[in-house]
Amino acid sequence: MTRPSVLFRACSVIVVACAFAGAVVAETPSPSANDAPNAGKSSEGLSPDLFYRLLLGDVALQRGDAAVAARAYLDAAREAHDARIAKRATEIALSSRQRTLAQEAAKLWSSLDAAAERPKQILSALANGGDRDPIETSGDEDLKLRLSRLLADTAVSGGGVGDAFLQINRLFSQQSDKKAVFRLIRELAQPYPSSPEAHFAVALAALNAGADDVAIASTVIQEAEKALELRPDWDRAALLKAEVISKRSPDAAIKYLQEFVDSQPNSKAAVGALAQFYVEQKRYGDAREVMQKLWDEDKSSRDLEFGVATISLQMKDYAEAERLFTDLKDAGYGEPGTVDLYLAQVAEETKRYADAIERYKAVDEGDRAWLAKLRIGALLGKLGKMDEAKRWLNDLPAVTIEQRIQVRQAEAQLLRDAGDVAGAYAMLQKAIDEHPDSPDLIYDLALVAERLDKVDEAEARLTKLVALKPDDAQALNALGYTLVDRTPRTSEGLALIEKAHKLSPSDPFIMDSMGWALFRLGRLDEAETYLKRALAERPDAEIAAHLGEVLWAKGDRDSARALWKAQLDANPDNVVLKETVKRLAP
């Protein structure tokens, strides 16, 4: 199992600019402040969402339901960026003694009109007052009756209830009792069985109430399916259904989305969501194919080009990644430094360290700049400029505890890369004395301890890490692999790796650990399956070393030699690969 430092694993995080399953609840984009209406203005020129919120506020206020009115006006103010509507929401919330809502509205009012003194006075007064609970929905028959009448009036007006149901979950977004909200919306939707939006609203309310509950999850799927029966091409309902399915089985969610995309090939939201599911499962080849298809249909989209580029980088298709990122940089895409960071990664991965340093130096803003500075130190070391690298890292302005830890990790990695494992151990030992419960330092020190044959210490530290982070797949995998590779407790290690695999079923390094453990137990066919999957997902020298050893043990020595030769050509300095070849095929 390849186990890089936690700090440097962060450098390969993929950012895909595409729609994803969680985007199903995304709101309609806000109009500009210049288009902001007041409550009595005609609906001409307003978005349906904004008009509905203002209408809801007006009707609720006329019927004496200040709670619903204040929330509706606050939502409208957020969308329109209009201080007048925020003021109205604040006044209504204050008059009905809704302290939490009044605070939200006053903060928004103040942010939209910095010169206004009134919202500041209100916030000061509320800060000195007692807390009040938000309005309750559970068992409030009066509220249910008012909303039922509002929906009926909307239906009679000829506009239908669709827009109302699409907004109703947002109306109760601040309520803590999500199950009460779900029950209320389900009852409100009952008179409208032919409205796909009503079924969608129930499904979304159920999801918000907790899709981990089996019965509620079943309701989400059932209601989403009813919405799709009425409106088969509705990707929002399809994405909602896929999101719930994924909690039980990501593979089943992918299969469902594949079928939906086959039936609705023009749904960019569904295609984008499918690509994101592939990425989450580390099926990068499938993800790129989907993203490429989207981009082929809209070559003007730089976001889609960026998605294809980042996936190409993850797949180690460096030539394609560099071509696309260079094109994006020439087009001025993204925030300053974003594309430079990716281009630097490409140069680093292809061992053009001087080019990588120059590209990292171009990243001089935000969190990316800090990561770039750390990488510059590492690359100076790779160029043999150890003294310069140490000075560079020592001079970094590490302000936070996290940054100080990261500098220590970088210094230790510098020593490891130079072959000074004992020096790295001493550096990390000193750092962990200062920060004894840092998971990242514990992980790194365990790796170095293992390299120094301090197996008992490595096990002890990884055991502590698992205690600190019991559901962390990487921690479980590291401990399990150590037991498999360095002790006779293979079955015990396999149990930990299996737990990690359940938490992260498509992680190629965990699949590698599974294959290695099964090989150690003599289960060669199963080991080969896992290792081939791992290598397909992540072309890595150590995974190749393990797969070659399994093939060698099965008698397929020509395939083993061919695999090792290809990997040695690309990774001539990999210690595990070199040791494996020397031991088995000198």
N, C-alpha and C positions, 0 to 999 in steps of 0.2 A: 504493500500500500504506500503510495506517495503521500507524504505528510509534510507539506510546506508550513512555514510559520504562519500563524493566524494573520499577522500584519500584512504579509505579502500575498495571502489568498485574496485579500480585499482588492488587490490591483486587477483581478480578472473578473470583477463583478460586471454582469452584462446589463445594459440598459436598453430595452427595446421600446421604441416609440410607436406603440400600437395600442389598440383597444384591448381591454382585458376583462375577465369575467366580473370583477367587482365593479366595473364601470356601468353596470346595469342600472344603478341608482343615481347616476350622474344627472345634474340639473341642466336645464336649458341655459345657454350663455346669456349673461346680463346685457341689457341695452346700455348705451352710454348715458352719462349724466345729463347730456343735453336733451335726451329723449324722455327724461323722467316725467311722469304724469303726476297730477294730484288726484285726490280721491273722487272728485266730481267730474273729471274730464271724460270726454268721449273715448270709447275703446279704439277708435281709429288710430292705427300706427302702433298700438301696444302689442306686445307678445301675448299669446293666449294665456300663458302662465301668469304674467303680471296682471292682466285684466281680471283673471279669475280671483287672484288674491285680494285685489282692491274691492271687487264685488262681494267677496266673502266677508271682508271686513265691514263694508257698509251694511250688508244684510244682518250680520251678527250684531252689530251695534244697535240697529233699529229694533232688534228683538231682545235687547238687553243682555246679550251674552258678551260681556266685555272681555272675557278670557280668550274666546275664539277671535274676537275682533282685534285685540292687541297682537296676537300671534300672526294673524293674517297681514296686518299693517307692517309688522316688523319684517316678515318675509318679503313683502313688496318693497320695503325700503332697501333691503339688502340687494335685491335684484336691480332696482332702478338707481341705486346709489343717490337717493334723494333725501336731503336733510329734512324737508317738510314732512315727508311720510314718516321718517324716524321720529320726529317731534310728536306727530299724532300718536304713534305707537307708544311712546313714553308716557304721554298724558293719560291715555286710556289705561295703561298698566298701573300707573300711580293711583288713578281714581278707583280702580278695583282692587287695590292693595296686593298686586302681584309683584313682589319685591324682585325676584330673580329676573322676571321678564322686563321689568322697568330698568334694571341694571343693564341688561343686554341692549335695550333700545337706546338708553341714554349714552352708552359707550359708542354705539353706531352714530348717533346724532352728533356727538362731539367730534368723532373722526371725520364726519362729512362736512361739519361746519366748525372749524377750529376756533373761530372768533366768538362763537356763542358761549355765554357764561352760564346760561340756564342748565344745560346738561351737566356741566361741571359741578354746579351747586347740588343738583339732584344726586349725582354719584357720591359726593361728599356726605350728604345727609344719609344716603342708604348705607354707606360704609360704617356709619356710627349706629345704625339700627340693628334690630334682631333679624334672624333669618326666618323666612316663611317657606313652607313647603309649596311646590308648584301645584297647579290645579290638578285635581284628581279626575280620572276618567272612569275608573272602576265603579260600576253600580250607579253612575250618574244618568238616571233615566231622562232628566230634563235636558241634559246636553245631547243625548242621543235623539230625543224628539226634535230639538231645534235643527240638528244636522240633517235629520231625515226630511224635515220640511224644506230645508235649503236645497237638498238634492232634488226633491220633488219639484220645487219651483224652477230649478235649473232645467229639468227635463221638460217641463211644460213650456218654458220659454222658447223651445225649439232648438236650442244649442246642444242638447244631449248632456249626459252626465260624464262623458269620457274624460274631459279635462279636469273636472272636479275630482274624480277618483285618482287621476294621475298625481294630483297635488295633496291628497288628503293625508298621506303618511308624513309628509313634511310638516303639516300643521301640528302634528303631535311628536315631532322629532325630539323635543326636549323632555318628554315625559319619561320618568324612570320606570314606570310599570308597563313594560312593553307588551306583556301578555294581556293586560287590560285593554291596551290600544288595539291589539289584534282582535280581541273579542268584539270590541265596538265596531271596528271596520267590517268585520265579517257580518255582523248584524245589519249594518248600513247597506251592505252590498246585496243582501238577500233579495230585495225587490227588483234587482236588475240582472237576471241570469243571462240575458242576451248581450250584455256589455262586456267586451274583452277587458276593458280598463278596470271594471269592477273586480273581475277575477284576479287581474294583475295586482290590484291594490291589496287584496286579501293575501295573495302569495307574498308580497313584499312585507306586509305587516307580520306575517308568520315568520319570515326569515329574520326580521329584526327582533322578534320575540325569542329566537334561539333555535337555529336549525340543527343544533346538536341533539335536541329532543326528537326522538324517532317519530312520534306522532305529528309534531309540528313540521318536521321535514317532509313527511308524507303529504301534509296539507299544502305545503309550498309547491311540490311537484304536481299534485292534483289540480290546484288552481291555475298554475302556469299552463298545464295541458289544456284546461278548459278555455283559457285565453287563446291558445294556439289553434284550437278547433274552430273558434270564431274568426280568428285572424291568423292564418297559417304562416304568413310571411313576417310575422312580428318578431324581430330579432331581440328586442328587450325581454320579452317573455322567454325566449329560448335561452338567453344568457342567464336569466334568473334560475331557470331549471338546471342548466349546466353547473352553475355555482353550487347548488345544493348537492347534485350528484357527485361533484368533485370532493366533497367532504367525506364521502363514503369510499369513492373509488375514482382517482384521477383518470385512470384508463377508460372507465365507463363514461366519464364526462367528455373525454376526447372522442370516443366513438359516437356519442350522441351529437356532438358539434360537427363531426365529419358528415354525418347523415343530414344534419340541417343545412350545412353549407352545400352539399350535393343538390339539395332541393331548392336552395335559395342562393345560388352562386354570386348574386350581385349584392349580397349583404356584407358590406365592408366591416361592420361591427362584429359580425359572427366570425368572419375570416380572421380578423385581428385577434379576437378572443381565442380562437383555435391556435393561432401562432403563439400566444402568450402561454396557453396550457402546455404546448410543446416545449417552450423554453423552461417552464417550471419543472418539467419532467426531464430536462436536459436532452431532449430529442431535437438537437440543433439542426440536423439535416432536414427534418420535416418542417421545423419552424422556418428555416430559410426558404424552402420551396414555397411555403404559403405566403411569406412576406414578399418574395420575388414576384409571385403571381399578382399580388396587390399592386406592387410598384410598376409592373409591366403595363397595368391598366391605367396608371396615373404617373407618368414619368416626371411630372412637375412637382411631385411630393418629395420634399427633402426629408420629411419625417420618415417616410417609408424607406428611402435610400439609407438613412441612418440606421434603421432597424436591420436591413440586410447587411450593412457594414459591421455592426456589432456582433451579429450572429456569425458572420464569416470569421471575425477575430476569435470568437469562442471555439470555432471549428478548426482553428489554426490554418485557415486558408489565408495566409498573410498577404499574398500578392493581391487577391481580390479586396481584402480589407483595406490595404494601403491605397489601392486605386480609388476606392469609394470615399475613404476619409479625406484623401487629397482633393477630390472633387468637391466635397462638402466644405472643406476649408477655403478653397478658392471662391466658393459661393457665399462665404461669410456666415455659414450656418451655425446656429446655437449660441450659447453664452460664451463670453471670452474664455479661451483655454480648454473648452470641452473637447473639441476635435483634436487639438494639440496633444491632449493627454492620451487619446487613443492612438494617434500616430506615434507617440513616444513608446507606447506599449508594443506596437508592431515592430519598431526599430529594436527595442530591447529583446523581444522574443526571437528576432532574427540575428541577434548578437552584433548589431551595429551600435555599439554602446556610445560612441562619440555622437552619432546622430541622435540617439535617444536622449542624451544629456541636453543637447541644444533644444530639442523639442520639449523636454520637461521644463526648461528654463522659460519657455514661452507661456507656461501656465503660472500666472502670477496673481490670481484672484480666488478668493473663497477657499472652501475645504480642499478643493482639488490642488491648490497651490501647496498646501502642507504635504499632501501625499507625494506630489512631484518632487518636493525638496528632499523627502526621505529617499525616494528612488535615486536621485542624483548622487547621494552619498553611497548607496549600494553600487552604482555603476562606476563611480570613481574607483571603488575597490576592485571591481571586475577588470578594470583597465590597469590594475597593478599600482595605482596611486594611493597606497594605504594611508600614508601620512596626511595627504590632502583630504582623503575621505574622512579620517578621524576628525580633522580640524573642521571640516564642513559640518559634520553631525554635532560636534561640540558647540559650534557657533549658532545652531538653530535656536530660534526664540521659542522654546517649549514653555508655554504658559500654564496649561492645564495639566492635571495629573495624568490624563489619558495621553497627552502629547509627550510628557516626560517618559511614560512607559514605552511609548512607541519609539522614542529615540534610543532607549536602552535595547529594545528589540532589534532595531536597525544596527546598532553597534555590535550586538552579538551575532547577527546574521553576517555582518562584514567579516568577522573572525571565522565563522563557520565556512564561508565561501573561500577564505584564504587557507583553509585546512587546519586552523588553530581551534580545534574543538574544545580543548581544555581552557583556552582563553575565553571562548564563548560561554562555557559553563561558569567560569568565575564571574563574568560580567552579569549573567542572568541570576546567579546566586546573590550577588550584591543587590540587584534590582528587586528580587523577591523579598529580601530582608526589609526593603523599604515599603513594598506593596505586597504583603503576604497572601492576600486573597484575590489577586488579579488573575482571572481565568487565562488570559493570554500569556502571562508570564509562566504560570504553572504548566501550560501546554508546551511552550517552547523549552522550558527547562527539562521537562520530561523527555522530549525528543533528544536533547543534547546528552542527558544522562544515559539514555539507551545507547547512543553512539559511543559512549565511553565505557560500555558494558556495565553500567550501574543499573542493572535491570530491576533490582528490588526498589531502588529509589524511583525509577521511571514508573513502575507499577503503583507505588505509593502516591506519587503526585497525580497520576491520572485517576486513581481512585478518589482522591480529594476533589479533582475536577468534576468527576461524575456526581459526587455528592453535592457540589455547588450547582451543577447544571444537569439534573437527572434526566431531562428530556432533550439533551443536546446530542444530536446524531454524531457529530464529529468527535465529541468527547468519548461517547460509547465506542465508537469505531476505533479510536486510538488505543483505548485500553484493551479492547478485544483483540486487535491486531498484535499488540505487544505480547499478550498471553499466548496467542497462536504461534507467533514467529520466534519468541525468545524463551518460552517455557514449555513444559510437557502438558500444560493445562489447556489443550486445544479445544475440548468440548466446552469448557467454561468460556473461553474466548469467543467461540462461535455463537454462543447464546447472546453475548453482548452485541456482536456484529449483527445478528438477526434482528435484535431490537432496534439497532441503528438503521437497518435496512427498511424496517417497517415505517420508521419516521421519515426516511428519505430514500424511497425505493429506486430512484433513478440516478443516484449519485454514483458516478463511475468508480470513485475511489473506495466507496463502501462495497460496491459489486466486486472490486478487486480483492478486498479483504475476505468477502464471502468465498470467492473462488480459491484463494490461498488456504483458507481454513478447511474447505472441503478437500483440497488436494492433500493436506496434511492428514486428513482422516481416510485417505485412500478412495474417495468418491470422485474418480477422475472425470467421468462424463459430466457430472453436475458442475465440477470445477471448471471444465472447459467452457461450458455454456455461459457461466457468469463472467469468466475472463474475456471471452469473445465480445460479449455485450459491453463490458467495461472499456475494452480497447476501441470498439466502434464509436463509443460516445466520447472517449478522451484518448487520442493517440499519445501514449505516455510510455517512457522507457521502462519504468519499473513494472507497469502492467504487462508490457511485452515480455519482460524477463520471466514473469510468473507464468504467462500463457505458454511461452516457449518451453518452460520446464515441464508443464503438464503434457504438452505434445510429445516431448522427449520421453517422458515416462510411459506414454501410450504407444511408443514405438514409431511415431511419425517424425523422425529426426530431420528429414529434409525440410519439412515445413518449419520446424523449430529453428534450424540454421538460417533459413531464408528470412524469417521474422527477426531474429537477432541481428543479422547483417544489416537489414534495412534500418533498424533502430540505432545500431552503432554508428552508421553513417551520419545519422541526424544528431545523435547524442553520444559522442565518443568519450565523454568524461563521466557518464553516469556510473556510479560506484556499484549499485546493485546489478546492473546489466553486465558490466565487465566481470564481476565476481561470478555470476551465473555461467557466463560463456567459458570463463577460465576453468571453472569446476567441472562442467559437463562436456564441453567441446573445445578443449585446448588446441 
